[in-house]
Amino acid sequence: MTRDGRLGVGIIGAGRVGPVIGSALAGAGHALVGITHGSDDARVEAMLPGVPILDALEVVRRSELVVIAVPHDQLEGLVRGLAEIGAWQPGQLVLHTDPGFGTGILASAVAKGVIPLAVHPAIAFTGTSIDRRQLVNAYAAVTAPATVLPIAQALAVELGCEPVVIAEEDRPAYAEGIATATEFSRSIVRQATELLLRAGVPNPGAYLSALAHSTIDHALADAGSGTPGMPPATIDG
């Protein structure tokens, strides 16, 4: 880390999450040193113009902070594989964005001397600049050893999020809560749009937009206040 706290940041994972995290950290003043190849390099270039596309080993070699944003079932193997070839550097910050894991998943890198961090911004990523605006109003789950927890919290703030500390042992419950909210919402909207199509509504997505957003807003307000919700309103009442 430089004297002013700015870091050389490398991103492993060029899907919906990695480029957005990189863009947010660049906006906070960090220097992006590289990102791995993805399925849509043109989109990555639009999000991170001029940032070199490198292999994972080179990203790690160049970085003070490595952000890993890969699918859930790939994370452990990736970290372990990089450890086996001696890629990790003592004192290097390694941050993953998976909701389901704390820092234990980084154990093979920790054995090589890295500083483990887990930061999950709680938004539905699209992989576009829209996400940067969503981050500003979002929370992020942070998990890290007590001695370096302030670093994880500071990075969450630099993403635009309000950090919420989640204990290592509570990450599975946290991930289940996030999955329930996202998958249940999508399933309900799909079912509702199919029913409205059958009823002859020509654009059910647009028709449901105000209703769905207002219903969720009311439910979130009730959850935040700890008071029971009002009975759901009907379309005609």
C-alpha positions as CSV (number, residue, x, y, z in Angstrom):
1,M,0.0,0.0,0.0
2,T,1.3,3.4,-0.9
3,R,1.6,6.2,1.7
4,D,-1.7,7.8,0.5
5,G,-3.5,4.4,0.8
6,R,-3.8,3.9,-3.0
7,L,-3.3,0.4,-4.3
8,G,-2.4,-1.4,-7.5
9,V,-5.6,-3.5,-8.0
10,G,-5.9,-6.5,-10.2
11,I,-9.2,-8.2,-11.0
12,I,-9.7,-11.9,-11.6
13,G,-13.1,-12.4,-13.1
14,A,-14.5,-10.4,-16.0
15,G,-18.2,-11.3,-15.7
16,R,-20.9,-9.0,-14.3
17,V,-19.1,-8.3,-11.0
18,G,-15.4,-7.9,-11.5
19,P,-15.4,-5.0,-14.0
20,V,-17.9,-3.0,-11.9
21,I,-15.8,-3.5,-8.7
22,G,-12.7,-2.4,-10.7
23,S,-14.5,0.7,-12.0
24,A,-15.6,1.7,-8.5
25,L,-12.1,1.2,-7.0
26,A,-10.6,3.2,-9.9
27,G,-13.1,5.9,-9.2
28,A,-11.9,5.9,-5.6
29,G,-8.3,6.6,-6.8
30,H,-6.8,3.1,-7.0
31,A,-4.7,2.1,-10.0
32,L,-6.0,-0.9,-12.0
33,V,-3.1,-3.0,-13.2
34,G,-5.1,-5.7,-15.1
35,I,-8.1,-7.9,-15.4
36,T,-8.5,-11.4,-16.7
37,H,-10.0,-12.3,-20.0
38,G,-13.8,-12.8,-20.1
39,S,-16.6,-13.7,-22.5
40,D,-17.2,-10.1,-23.5
41,D,-13.9,-8.1,-23.7
42,A,-15.7,-5.3,-25.5
43,R,-17.9,-4.7,-22.5
44,V,-14.9,-4.9,-20.1
45,E,-13.1,-2.3,-22.3
46,A,-16.1,0.0,-22.1
47,M,-16.2,-0.3,-18.3
48,L,-12.4,-0.2,-17.8
49,P,-10.8,1.6,-20.8
50,G,-7.2,0.9,-21.3
51,V,-6.8,-1.7,-18.5
52,P,-4.7,-4.6,-19.7
53,I,-6.2,-8.0,-20.1
54,L,-3.9,-10.5,-18.5
55,D,-3.8,-14.1,-17.3
56,A,-4.6,-14.7,-13.6
57,L,-0.9,-15.3,-12.7
58,E,0.2,-12.0,-14.2
59,V,-2.7,-10.2,-12.5
60,V,-1.6,-11.6,-9.1
61,R,2.1,-10.8,-9.9
62,R,1.3,-7.1,-10.5
63,S,-1.2,-6.4,-7.8
64,E,-1.2,-5.2,-4.2
65,L,-4.9,-5.9,-4.0
66,V,-6.4,-8.9,-5.9
67,V,-10.1,-8.9,-6.3
68,I,-11.6,-12.3,-7.1
69,A,-15.1,-12.2,-8.7
70,V,-15.6,-15.7,-10.1
71,P,-18.5,-18.2,-9.9
72,H,-19.1,-19.8,-6.5
73,D,-17.9,-23.3,-7.5
74,Q,-14.7,-22.0,-9.0
75,L,-13.4,-19.9,-6.2
76,E,-11.7,-22.5,-4.0
77,G,-9.9,-24.2,-6.9
78,L,-8.7,-21.0,-8.3
79,V,-7.2,-19.8,-5.0
80,R,-5.6,-23.2,-4.3
81,G,-4.2,-23.5,-7.9
82,L,-2.5,-20.1,-7.6
83,A,-1.1,-21.1,-4.2
84,E,0.3,-24.3,-5.7
85,I,2.3,-22.4,-8.3
86,G,3.6,-19.9,-5.8
87,A,1.7,-16.9,-7.2
88,W,0.5,-15.3,-3.9
89,Q,2.8,-12.8,-2.3
90,P,3.2,-12.2,1.5
91,G,1.3,-9.1,2.6
92,Q,-0.8,-9.0,-0.5
93,L,-4.5,-8.1,0.0
94,V,-6.9,-10.7,-1.5
95,L,-10.6,-9.9,-1.6
96,H,-13.4,-12.1,-2.9
97,T,-17.0,-11.1,-3.6
98,D,-18.9,-14.3,-3.0
99,P,-21.8,-14.0,-0.6
100,G,-21.5,-17.6,0.6
101,F,-17.9,-17.6,1.9
102,G,-16.0,-15.8,4.5
103,T,-12.2,-15.7,4.5
104,G,-11.8,-19.4,5.2
105,I,-12.1,-20.2,1.5
106,L,-8.8,-18.2,1.1
107,A,-6.9,-20.5,3.4
108,S,-4.5,-21.8,0.8
109,A,-3.5,-18.2,0.0
110,V,-3.3,-17.2,3.6
111,A,-0.8,-20.0,4.1
112,K,1.4,-18.0,1.6
113,G,1.1,-14.9,3.7
114,V,-1.8,-12.9,2.1
115,I,-4.3,-10.8,4.0
116,P,-7.8,-12.3,3.4
117,L,-10.9,-10.1,2.9
118,A,-14.5,-11.0,1.9
119,V,-16.7,-8.2,0.7
120,H,-20.1,-8.8,-1.0
121,P,-22.0,-5.8,-2.3
122,A,-25.7,-6.6,-2.0
123,I,-27.0,-5.6,-5.4
124,A,-28.1,-7.5,-8.5
125,F,-25.2,-6.9,-10.8
126,T,-25.8,-6.2,-14.5
127,G,-22.2,-5.7,-15.5
128,T,-22.9,-2.2,-16.7
129,S,-22.4,1.4,-15.5
130,I,-25.8,1.2,-13.9
131,D,-24.3,-0.9,-11.1
132,R,-22.0,2.0,-10.1
133,R,-25.1,4.1,-9.2
134,Q,-26.7,1.1,-7.4
135,L,-23.6,0.6,-5.3
136,V,-24.0,4.1,-3.8
137,N,-27.3,3.1,-2.2
138,A,-26.2,-0.4,-1.2
139,Y,-24.9,-2.3,1.8
140,A,-21.9,-4.7,1.6
141,A,-21.3,-7.7,3.8
142,V,-17.7,-7.7,5.1
143,T,-15.8,-10.5,6.8
144,A,-12.2,-10.4,7.7
145,P,-9.9,-11.2,10.7
146,A,-10.3,-8.5,13.4
147,T,-6.9,-7.0,12.8
148,V,-7.7,-6.2,9.2
149,L,-11.4,-5.7,9.4
150,P,-11.0,-1.9,9.0
151,I,-9.4,-2.5,5.6
152,A,-12.4,-4.5,4.4
153,Q,-14.7,-1.9,5.7
154,A,-12.8,0.9,4.1
155,L,-12.8,-0.9,0.7
156,A,-16.6,-1.4,1.0
157,V,-17.0,2.3,1.6
158,E,-14.8,3.1,-1.4
159,L,-17.1,1.0,-3.5
160,G,-19.9,3.3,-2.3
161,C,-21.5,0.9,0.1
162,E,-22.3,0.9,3.8
163,P,-20.4,-2.0,5.3
164,V,-22.1,-4.5,7.6
165,V,-19.9,-7.0,9.4
166,I,-20.9,-10.7,9.0
167,A,-19.2,-13.3,11.1
168,E,-17.4,-16.1,9.4
169,E,-19.8,-18.7,10.7
170,D,-22.8,-16.6,9.6
171,R,-21.9,-16.4,5.9
172,P,-24.0,-19.4,4.9
173,A,-27.1,-17.9,6.5
174,Y,-26.3,-14.6,4.9
175,A,-25.9,-16.2,1.5
176,E,-29.2,-18.0,1.9
177,G,-31.0,-14.8,2.8
178,I,-29.5,-13.1,-0.4
179,A,-30.5,-16.1,-2.6
180,T,-34.0,-16.2,-1.1
181,A,-34.6,-12.5,-1.8
182,T,-33.3,-12.6,-5.4
183,E,-34.6,-16.0,-6.6
184,F,-38.0,-15.7,-4.9
185,S,-38.5,-12.2,-6.4
186,R,-37.6,-13.4,-9.9
187,S,-39.8,-16.4,-9.6
188,I,-42.8,-14.4,-8.4
189,V,-42.4,-11.8,-11.2
190,R,-42.1,-14.6,-13.8
191,Q,-45.3,-16.2,-12.6
192,A,-47.2,-13.0,-12.4
193,T,-46.2,-11.9,-15.9
194,E,-47.3,-15.3,-17.3
195,L,-50.7,-14.9,-15.7
196,L,-51.1,-11.3,-17.0
197,L,-50.2,-12.4,-20.5
198,R,-52.9,-15.0,-20.3
199,A,-55.3,-12.3,-19.1
200,G,-54.5,-10.2,-22.2
201,V,-52.1,-7.6,-20.7
202,P,-49.8,-6.7,-23.6
203,N,-46.8,-5.6,-21.6
204,P,-46.9,-7.3,-18.3
205,G,-43.4,-6.2,-17.2
206,A,-44.2,-2.5,-17.5
207,Y,-47.7,-3.1,-16.0
208,L,-46.2,-4.7,-12.9
209,S,-43.3,-2.3,-12.4
210,A,-45.0,0.3,-10.2
211,L,-46.9,-2.4,-8.3
212,A,-43.9,-4.6,-7.7
213,H,-41.6,-1.7,-6.6
214,S,-44.2,-0.2,-4.3
215,T,-45.0,-3.6,-2.7
216,I,-41.3,-4.3,-2.1
217,D,-40.8,-0.8,-0.7
218,H,-43.6,-1.3,1.7
219,A,-42.3,-4.7,2.8
220,L,-38.8,-3.3,3.3
221,A,-40.1,-0.4,5.3
222,D,-42.1,-2.9,7.5
223,A,-39.0,-5.0,7.9
224,G,-36.9,-2.0,8.9
225,S,-39.3,-0.8,11.5
226,G,-40.0,-4.2,13.0
227,T,-43.7,-3.7,12.7
228,P,-46.1,-6.1,11.1
229,G,-47.0,-5.3,7.5
230,M,-50.3,-4.0,6.4
231,P,-52.5,-6.4,4.4
232,P,-51.5,-6.3,0.7
233,A,-53.5,-4.0,-1.5
234,T,-55.4,-5.4,-4.3
235,I,-55.3,-4.0,-7.9
236,D,-58.6,-2.4,-7.5
237,G,-58.3,-1.2,-3.9
